[in-house]
């Protein structure tokens, strides 16, 4: 009895062991196959990721190849497409590219910052240096040195209200910009009762200015087509000038429609507004690199020899008079503008727009330029509140800071938009210059120009 029971137990144990052995034989190979399959899949994914990464970074490596030219936006879109196809996840966390450590934002180049900003706008967070770089188009703009040539270079600029002819003979030599406004060819004045011409004005300029002709940049504004064409024709033969320009501008109210006496008080606001606008057009269109500017009236027929050279000397090393007969301002400003006495056949001082006084309106001016001249020698200058425009020197740095001739009465102007009490055209330009930190002065002694009567 006991023997049968023992035999049955033994059989059960052996059957259980046999079942476990069979189960082990069946399950172990299957597990090994699954592990091998998983490893193969991981290897394939890694290879795919590496291949995608190489394909994304390849444009950055080839951006210096001349044959490749791409638009920045299309390049960035290709990078996004590669990521969207499974090449890289949208947030790769601690990703390191090329074995390099993560780069701080303040160490990024301007190009890399631009890429980073682009991807941040599109909700992507990959480190900038792991991104495809935007191709940089070569800079085709370069500043080449001016070429000195004996053949004039001419340019014609046409605007609805302005025509501008430019002739360049030697731009690098242009130091002294001389500006002249004329209505037509009759505005050059008279000498000994005979009409003077544009060529004779150039002769006077050459004889009296004291400036080398090769340093002069001459610009003329006229209001008639015939004069415009004539000046261009004549200047085409003046190859010794550094530059020559002619501007055609037609004012809204021609001067010949005004009263017979253009100096009538009632006509002055209109006339001087037009002159100020014409001066500004000529000034701001003609000035390029010249450091010195001279405004000449077209009908100046003579001048003290070397008068422009004297103005340059005083502008560079001013000698202010110490004579007690001249009231000095509390603060002496550096020279920004200089003028001189103008006379004609009947008047010792023809230009009445140059005066000095610390008042605010025209009626307060009690020291005209001719009243100050006896107190300053020929090698001295004296301060002025306003200047005349018969011959006027201007440092070009003021114009580059925004100086212009005001075409309204700037002194005493109110918030009610009424005209002020004074300060239009040359009588207002010093008011503006002072606010730029420069002063106006007059040449002492007998320096002068001669205006036609």
GUDO-504512 format. One line per field, with one value per residue (C-alpha): residue number from 1; residue in three letters; x, y, z. Coordinates in pm, 1 decimal. Layout:
# residues N
seq: NUM:...
type: ala:...
east: X:...
north: Y:...
up: Z:...
//
This chain:
# residues 453
seq: 1:2:3:4:5:6:7:8:9:10:11:12:13:14:15:16:17:18:19:20:21:22:23:24:25:26:27:28:29:30:31:32:33:34:35:36:37:38:39:40:41:42:43:44:45:46:47:48:49:50:51:52:53:54:55:56:57:58:59:60:61:62:63:64:65:66:67:68:69:70:71:72:73:74:75:76:77:78:79:80:81:82:83:84:85:86:87:88:89:90:91:92:93:94:95:96:97:98:99:100:101:102:103:104:105:106:107:108:109:110:111:112:113:114:115:116:117:118:119:120:121:122:123:124:125:126:127:128:129:130:131:132:133:134:135:136:137:138:139:140:141:142:143:144:145:146:147:148:149:150:151:152:153:154:155:156:157:158:159:160:161:162:163:164:165:166:167:168:169:170:171:172:173:174:175:176:177:178:179:180:181:182:183:184:185:186:187:188:189:190:191:192:193:194:195:196:197:198:199:200:201:202:203:204:205:206:207:208:209:210:211:212:213:214:215:216:217:218:219:220:221:222:223:224:225:226:227:228:229:230:231:232:233:234:235:236:237:238:239:240:241:242:243:244:245:246:247:248:249:250:251:252:253:254:255:256:257:258:259:260:261:262:263:264:265:266:267:268:269:270:271:272:273:274:275:276:277:278:279:280:281:282:283:284:285:286:287:288:289:290:291:292:293:294:295:296:297:298:299:300:301:302:303:304:305:306:307:308:309:310:311:312:313:314:315:316:317:318:319:320:321:322:323:324:325:326:327:328:329:330:331:332:333:334:335:336:337:338:339:340:341:342:343:344:345:346:347:348:349:350:351:352:353:354:355:356:357:358:359:360:361:362:363:364:365:366:367:368:369:370:371:372:373:374:375:376:377:378:379:380:381:382:383:384:385:386:387:388:389:390:391:392:393:394:395:396:397:398:399:400:401:402:403:404:405:406:407:408:409:410:411:412:413:414:415:416:417:418:419:420:421:422:423:424:425:426:427:428:429:430:431:432:433:434:435:436:437:438:439:440:441:442:443:444:445:446:447:448:449:450:451:452:453
type: unk:unk:unk:unk:unk:unk:unk:unk:unk:unk:unk:unk:unk:unk:unk:unk:unk:unk:unk:unk:unk:unk:unk:unk:unk:unk:unk:unk:unk:unk:unk:unk:unk:unk:unk:unk:unk:unk:unk:unk:unk:unk:unk:unk:unk:unk:unk:unk:unk:unk:unk:unk:unk:unk:unk:unk:unk:unk:unk:unk:unk:unk:unk:unk:unk:unk:unk:unk:unk:unk:unk:unk:unk:unk:unk:unk:unk:unk:unk:unk:unk:unk:unk:unk:unk:unk:unk:unk:unk:unk:unk:unk:unk:unk:unk:unk:unk:unk:unk:unk:unk:unk:unk:unk:unk:unk:unk:unk:unk:unk:unk:unk:unk:unk:unk:unk:unk:unk:unk:unk:unk:unk:unk:unk:unk:unk:unk:unk:unk:unk:unk:unk:unk:unk:unk:unk:unk:unk:unk:unk:unk:unk:unk:unk:unk:unk:unk:unk:unk:unk:unk:unk:unk:unk:unk:unk:unk:unk:unk:unk:unk:unk:unk:unk:unk:unk:unk:unk:unk:unk:unk:unk:unk:unk:unk:unk:unk:unk:unk:unk:unk:unk:unk:unk:unk:unk:unk:unk:unk:unk:unk:unk:unk:unk:unk:unk:unk:unk:unk:unk:unk:unk:unk:unk:unk:unk:unk:unk:unk:unk:unk:unk:unk:unk:unk:unk:unk:unk:unk:unk:unk:unk:unk:unk:unk:unk:unk:unk:unk:unk:unk:unk:unk:unk:unk:unk:unk:unk:unk:unk:unk:unk:unk:unk:unk:unk:unk:unk:unk:unk:unk:unk:unk:unk:unk:unk:unk:unk:unk:unk:unk:unk:unk:unk:unk:unk:unk:unk:unk:unk:unk:unk:unk:unk:unk:unk:unk:unk:unk:unk:unk:unk:unk:unk:unk:unk:unk:unk:unk:unk:unk:unk:unk:unk:unk:unk:unk:unk:unk:unk:unk:unk:unk:unk:unk:unk:unk:unk:unk:unk:unk:unk:unk:unk:unk:unk:unk:unk:unk:unk:unk:unk:unk:unk:unk:unk:unk:unk:unk:unk:unk:unk:unk:unk:unk:unk:unk:unk:unk:unk:unk:unk:unk:unk:unk:unk:unk:unk:unk:unk:unk:unk:unk:unk:unk:unk:unk:unk:unk:unk:unk:unk:unk:unk:unk:unk:unk:unk:unk:unk:unk:unk:unk:unk:unk:unk:unk:unk:unk:unk:unk:unk:unk:unk:unk:unk:unk:unk:unk:unk:unk:unk:unk:unk:unk:unk:unk:unk:unk:unk:unk:unk:unk:unk:unk:unk:unk:unk:unk:unk:unk:unk:unk:unk:unk:unk:unk:unk:unk:unk:unk:unk:unk:unk:unk:unk:unk:unk:unk:unk:unk:unk:unk:unk:unk:unk:unk:unk:unk:unk:unk:unk:unk:unk:unk:unk:unk:unk:unk:unk:unk:unk:unk
east: 0.0:274.6:472.2:191.9:147.8:520.1:531.5:245.2:419.8:739.3:557.5:388.8:721.0:887.4:591.8:616.9:990.0:940.6:678.6:908.2:1192.1:973.7:849.2:1206.7:1307.8:1017.4:1047.2:1424.5:1484.1:1182.6:1314.5:1653.2:1495.7:1295.4:1608.9:1798.6:1508.3:1487.1:1858.9:1838.2:1551.9:1747.3:2049.4:1836.3:1677.0:2018.9:2149.4:1839.6:1882.7:2250.8:2174.4:1904.1:2139.1:2403.8:2152.2:2043.6:2395.4:2520.8:2400.8:2594.7:2911.2:2857.5:2754.2:3092.9:3065.9:3029.9:2789.6:2532.1:2303.6:1985.9:1725.3:1743.0:1376.3:1377.8:1686.1:1516.4:1204.0:1412.3:1549.8:1195.8:1087.5:1374.8:1269.4:903.8:994.1:1137.9:1504.4:1513.4:1253.0:1117.9:1280.7:1607.7:1697.8:2068.0:2165.9:2534.7:2641.3:2984.2:3116.0:3086.7:2941.9:2633.4:2697.1:2564.4:2354.9:2609.5:2872.6:2665.6:2756.9:2510.2:2428.5:2354.8:2139.0:1930.9:1879.2:1787.6:1530.7:1378.6:1328.1:1200.9:931.1:827.7:813.9:1138.7:1398.1:1703.6:2038.7:2146.7:2473.9:2290.2:2072.3:2141.0:2307.6:2147.7:2360.1:2522.4:2503.4:2830.5:2837.4:2859.3:2857.9:3201.8:3335.7:3598.1:3833.1:3744.9:3932.0:4094.8:4044.1:4089.0:3759.2:3461.9:3193.3:2850.0:2514.5:2165.2:1897.9:1538.2:1264.3:920.5:1032.7:1413.4:1672.1:2025.0:2333.5:2656.1:3001.9:3287.4:3644.9:3829.1:3590.7:3864.1:4011.3:3683.1:3728.5:3547.4:3183.4:3085.0:2708.7:2540.7:2169.2:2054.7:1720.1:1863.8:2172.0:2094.1:2160.7:2539.0:2528.1:2698.7:3055.4:3119.0:2762.9:2795.3:2615.9:2847.1:2846.8:2892.5:3252.9:3341.8:3202.0:3435.9:3726.5:3639.8:3618.0:3957.3:4114.8:3976.2:3888.9:4244.1:4129.5:4301.3:4074.0:4139.5:3985.0:3660.6:3329.0:3093.3:2713.5:2465.0:2086.0:1877.9:1506.7:1506.2:1564.8:1778.4:2018.5:2034.7:2143.1:2388.0:2563.6:2602.7:2753.1:3004.1:3102.3:3176.7:3495.1:3592.1:3788.0:4016.5:3730.1:3703.6:3326.2:3052.8:2677.3:2377.2:2028.1:1706.9:1432.6:1115.1:969.3:589.6:592.6:844.9:1027.6:913.1:552.5:639.9:635.1:878.8:1062.0:1144.1:1255.8:906.2:827.5:498.2:676.0:971.5:811.7:723.2:1051.6:1276.2:1082.2:1149.3:1515.8:1548.5:1391.1:1614.8:1922.5:1824.5:1762.6:2101.4:2280.6:2145.0:2157.0:2507.9:2694.2:2871.2:3212.2:3331.9:3424.2:3377.6:3087.3:3076.7:2754.0:2813.3:2556.2:2562.6:2593.6:2911.9:3141.1:3456.5:3602.8:3907.6:4188.3:4209.9:3885.1:3776.4:4121.9:4090.2:3757.9:3913.0:4198.2:3961.6:3739.4:4038.1:4216.1:3979.4:4113.8:3831.7:3857.2:3909.0:3804.3:3562.7:3357.1:3202.1:2971.8:3061.5:2815.8:2849.6:2958.1:3188.2:3093.6:3324.7:3303.2:3023.5:2960.9:3140.9:3025.3:3177.9:3076.1:2909.0:2915.2:2786.0:2830.5:2613.2:2625.8:2920.6:2724.9:2472.0:2364.6:2161.1:2085.7:2401.6:2365.5:2431.1:2212.5:2083.7:1728.1:1470.6:1310.9:1413.4:1338.9:1587.3:1892.6:2106.9:2447.2:2461.3:2771.3:2895.5:2880.2:3112.1:3374.7:3575.7:3642.0:3796.7:4119.8:4167.8:4306.1:4016.4:3653.1:3354.0:3029.2:2699.6:2342.8:2252.5:2443.2:2400.8:2415.2:2608.2:2917.4:2867.2:3100.9:2946.9:3123.1:2976.4:2956.7:2659.3:2467.4:2535.4:2379.4:2063.1:2131.1:1921.8:1786.9:1451.5:1170.0:955.9:1013.5:1172.9:1237.1:931.8:724.2:439.2:242.3:-53.4:138.3:169.8:478.6:744.3:882.4:1208.1:1456.6:1385.9:1645.0:1996.3:1858.6:1733.8:2015.0:2238.4:1953.2:1955.2:2334.9:2359.8:2141.1:2391.8:2670.9:2820.6:2835.3:2825.0:3094.7:3200.8:3539.4:3693.1:3893.7:3830.7:3746.5:3449.1:3277.5:3139.5:2776.8:2636.7:2431.4
north: 0.0:229.4:121.4:218.5:560.6:635.2:529.0:762.5:1057.8:987.2:982.4:1316.4:1480.2:1347.6:1465.3:1813.5:1826.8:1712.9:1983.5:2251.3:2129.9:2142.7:2487.6:2612.9:2465.8:2641.6:2982.9:3045.8:3058.4:3284.1:3536.8:3536.8:3613.6:3902.1:4050.5:4025.1:4179.9:4473.0:4534.8:4536.7:4787.0:5015.7:4996.7:5084.8:5381.8:5508.7:5478.5:5659.3:5938.5:5975.1:5986.9:6251.4:6457.2:6447.0:6546.4:6846.7:6963.7:6914.5:7260.0:7430.5:7247.2:7334.6:7701.0:7827.6:7638.2:7901.6:7688.5:7676.7:7978.4:7941.7:8163.8:8182.0:8099.4:7795.8:7658.7:7686.7:7520.4:7223.8:7184.0:7178.4:6920.9:6690.8:6709.1:6651.7:6331.3:6171.1:6265.6:6454.6:6502.8:6853.4:6881.1:6689.9:6792.7:6752.0:6713.7:6755.7:6802.4:6712.1:6634.8:7002.7:7118.8:7340.8:7706.2:7999.6:8262.1:8540.3:8330.2:8290.3:8464.2:8708.4:8443.7:8182.7:8426.0:8488.9:8114.3:8074.4:8355.6:8200.7:7860.0:8008.0:8188.8:7850.8:7674.2:7480.9:7458.0:7293.5:7447.3:7698.7:7529.6:7202.2:7380.6:7415.0:7752.5:8009.0:8060.8:8403.2:8574.8:8743.1:9121.7:9265.1:9627.9:9769.5:10118.6:10169.4:10465.6:10757.2:10746.3:11064.2:11101.1:11376.5:11280.7:11446.3:11215.1:11367.5:11270.6:11403.4:11370.9:11457.6:11510.0:11662.8:12004.2:11980.4:11895.3:11838.8:11812.4:11688.4:11700.4:11539.1:11611.1:11518.3:11462.7:11377.0:11728.3:11910.4:12113.7:12442.8:12437.5:12768.0:12820.1:13076.5:13144.4:13314.2:13373.6:13363.4:13473.1:13840.6:13813.0:13832.6:14212.0:14485.7:14611.4:14959.8:14969.9:14644.8:14319.9:14073.6:13704.5:13379.2:13341.5:13687.1:13588.1:13286.9:13518.9:13745.1:13440.5:13318.3:13663.5:13740.7:13424.0:13309.4:12946.4:12701.2:12638.2:12264.2:12262.2:12438.1:12257.9:12502.3:12468.0:12704.2:12715.7:12880.5:12910.2:12901.5:12619.0:12835.7:12935.3:12574.8:12455.0:12743.5:12685.4:12314.7:12388.0:12632.6:12420.1:12124.5:12310.0:12389.3:12071.6:12241.9:12262.6:11965.1:11944.7:12144.3:12121.8:12300.5:12280.8:12393.0:12491.6:12680.9:12869.3:12882.2:13263.6:13389.3:13703.4:13897.8:13868.4:14064.9:14445.2:14661.8:14739.7:14395.7:14553.7:14670.9:14566.0:14404.9:14179.2:14081.3:13774.9:13624.1:13713.0:13601.1:13277.9:13194.1:13285.1:13068.6:12770.6:12815.8:12840.6:12519.2:12327.4:12429.4:12375.9:12033.1:11892.1:12015.0:11939.6:11603.3:11575.5:11936.5:12080.5:12447.8:12634.0:12984.1:13152.0:13421.2:13661.6:13631.4:14009.3:14053.1:14226.3:14259.6:14165.8:14216.0:13986.4:13654.0:13720.4:13353.7:13250.2:13504.8:13354.9:13007.5:13140.0:13295.9:12989.2:12768.6:13008.4:13291.7:13614.7:13791.8:14165.1:14290.7:14648.3:14776.6:14946.2:14606.3:14435.3:14070.5:13788.2:13600.8:13287.0:13295.8:13012.8:12857.2:13002.6:12848.6:13129.3:13440.7:13732.5:14054.4:14405.5:14453.2:14788.2:14927.0:15249.4:15450.7:15265.2:15186.6:14888.4:14751.7:14439.8:14556.9:14208.8:14174.1:14319.1:14252.4:14292.2:14066.8:14182.0:13951.2:14149.6:14367.5:14699.7:14612.0:14589.7:14889.2:14782.0:14726.1:14570.7:14905.1:15041.6:14764.2:14771.2:15066.3:14863.9:14557.0:14544.4:14353.5:14048.4:14032.8:13921.1:14030.7:13854.6:13900.2:13791.7:13779.8:13768.3:13884.0:13650.3:13859.2:13657.9:13403.8:13131.9:12824.1:12530.6:12225.9:12035.2:12253.4:12159.5:11791.5:11841.5:11988.4:12360.9:12531.9:12875.0:12925.1:13026.1:13165.5:13410.7:13184.3:13446.3:13497.7:13223.1:13110.4:12788.0:12967.1:12909.1:13280.1:13409.3:13536.1:13888.0:13828.6:13574.6:13473.3:13350.9:13481.3:13667.4:13340.2:13100.7:13229.6:13172.2:12807.0:12778.7:12893.6:12602.9:12371.3:12533.6:12764.2:13140.4:13397.8:13659.6:13939.1:14020.6:14338.4:14601.9:14681.7:14333.4:14369.1:14266.9:14501.6:14451.8:14597.9:14909.5
up: 0.0:99.4:-207.1:-450.5:-294.6:-317.9:-680.0:-770.4:-600.2:-785.7:-1118.7:-1047.4:-957.2:-1272.3:-1483.7:-1330.7:-1395.1:-1753.2:-1807.6:-1667.9:-1890.6:-2199.7:-2105.1:-2063.3:-2400.8:-2566.4:-2397.6:-2391.8:-2773.5:-2816.2:-2558.5:-2725.9:-3062.8:-2916.0:-2762.2:-3089.3:-3276.7:-3031.1:-3060.7:-3439.2:-3429.9:-3196.7:-3424.4:-3726.1:-3545.3:-3440.5:-3794.7:-3925.5:-3668.1:-3753.3:-4123.1:-4065.7:-3851.6:-4122.1:-4385.6:-4173.1:-4095.0:-4449.6:-4578.2:-4297.2:-4401.2:-4767.3:-4720.3:-4836.0:-5166.0:-5442.0:-5643.5:-5360.6:-5311.9:-5103.4:-4952.1:-4570.2:-4522.1:-4755.4:-4578.8:-4240.3:-4380.2:-4500.9:-4149.0:-4009.6:-4268.9:-4177.0:-3811.0:-3892.2:-4083.1:-3769.5:-3816.0:-3482.4:-3210.1:-3157.3:-2814.5:-2791.7:-2437.1:-2364.9:-2725.5:-2815.8:-3175.3:-3301.6:-2954.5:-2850.5:-2521.3:-2503.0:-2589.5:-2385.3:-2569.0:-2512.2:-2695.2:-3010.5:-3333.6:-3494.7:-3755.7:-3487.3:-3289.8:-3602.8:-3647.3:-3279.6:-3297.0:-3611.2:-3447.3:-3121.6:-3320.2:-3462.8:-3121.8:-3154.2:-2879.7:-3031.5:-2937.5:-3202.1:-3294.1:-3362.6:-3618.5:-3988.7:-4036.6:-4262.4:-4571.7:-4580.9:-4916.6:-5006.0:-4954.0:-5301.3:-5179.0:-5125.5:-5098.6:-5363.2:-5355.6:-5578.2:-5902.5:-6022.7:-6392.9:-6647.3:-6812.5:-6637.6:-6500.0:-6553.2:-6401.3:-6464.2:-6191.6:-6281.2:-6020.5:-6077.9:-5949.1:-5969.3:-6234.6:-6114.6:-6334.3:-6175.0:-6331.2:-6138.3:-6241.6:-5920.7:-5629.6:-5379.2:-5417.9:-5343.1:-5021.5:-5078.9:-5189.2:-5352.7:-5390.9:-5617.7:-5681.1:-6002.4:-6165.1:-6516.6:-6711.6:-6650.3:-6276.3:-6292.7:-6258.9:-6457.1:-6480.9:-6621.6:-6748.9:-6941.8:-6852.6:-6690.4:-6783.1:-6599.1:-6727.1:-6591.1:-6250.6:-6252.6:-6336.2:-6040.4:-5815.4:-5927.2:-5876.9:-5530.5:-5336.9:-5264.5:-5308.4:-5544.1:-5841.7:-5816.0:-5464.3:-5563.3:-5593.4:-5767.7:-5754.6:-5921.8:-5889.7:-6159.9:-6234.2:-6615.9:-6861.0:-7090.0:-6812.3:-6692.4:-7036.2:-7081.9:-6747.2:-6816.5:-7156.9:-7014.7:-6715.3:-6941.5:-7039.8:-6677.4:-6606.1:-6351.8:-6099.2:-5863.3:-5919.1:-6090.9:-6038.8:-6189.3:-6037.8:-6205.7:-5959.6:-6046.3:-5744.9:-5701.2:-5725.0:-5983.9:-5877.0:-6181.2:-6053.6:-5741.1:-5701.4:-5891.5:-5566.8:-5428.6:-5097.6:-5000.4:-4643.1:-4744.1:-4996.5:-4778.2:-4609.1:-4948.1:-5114.3:-4829.1:-4784.8:-5148.6:-5111.5:-4799.3:-4974.4:-5278.1:-5052.4:-4874.0:-5197.0:-5331.3:-5000.1:-4917.2:-5269.3:-5351.5:-5027.7:-5012.0:-4842.2:-4853.4:-4507.9:-4605.3:-4770.4:-4924.7:-5036.6:-5303.0:-5443.2:-5821.7:-5864.1:-5658.7:-5904.2:-5692.6:-5353.0:-5132.4:-5252.9:-5062.6:-4876.1:-4868.4:-4749.6:-4465.6:-4362.2:-4352.0:-4138.7:-3884.0:-3877.6:-3792.3:-3552.1:-3457.9:-3313.0:-3130.7:-3081.0:-2726.4:-2800.1:-2530.1:-2799.7:-2882.6:-2634.7:-2589.7:-2517.5:-2190.2:-2372.7:-2674.8:-2909.5:-3170.2:-3519.7:-3722.4:-3973.3:-4094.5:-4306.8:-4433.0:-4524.9:-4864.3:-5041.5:-5367.1:-5555.3:-5314.9:-4982.7:-4755.6:-4620.9:-4866.6:-4670.9:-4370.8:-4236.1:-4024.6:-3671.8:-3304.5:-2997.8:-2724.5:-2779.1:-2934.4:-3216.7:-3506.6:-3334.0:-3056.8:-3282.7:-3201.0:-3333.8:-3705.3:-3859.9:-3991.6:-3635.3:-3513.4:-3788.2:-3644.7:-3326.4:-3494.8:-3693.9:-4018.1:-3837.4:-3587.3:-3585.0:-3374.9:-3272.9:-3456.7:-3385.7:-3755.5:-4081.4:-4435.7:-4733.1:-4985.3:-4892.8:-4616.0:-4487.9:-4317.9:-4156.7:-4326.6:-3997.7:-3897.5:-4211.5:-4147.8:-3804.3:-3957.5:-4004.2:-4270.6:-4360.7:-4182.2:-4416.2:-4132.1:-3847.0:-3587.3:-3315.6:-3095.6:-3258.1:-3032.0:-2982.2:-3142.6:-3469.8:-3542.9:-3716.7:-3482.4:-3465.7:-3652.2:-3779.0:-4137.6:-4390.0:-4300.9:-3997.9:-3850.3:-3936.6:-3653.8:-3408.5:-3515.8:-3520.1:-3158.2:-3054.5:-3221.2:-3020.9:-3286.1:-3321.7:-3603.8:-3658.3:-3893.0:-4043.5:-3899.0:-4084.6:-4449.0:-4575.4:-4810.0:-5131.3:-5396.7:-5495.3:-5815.4:-5759.1
//
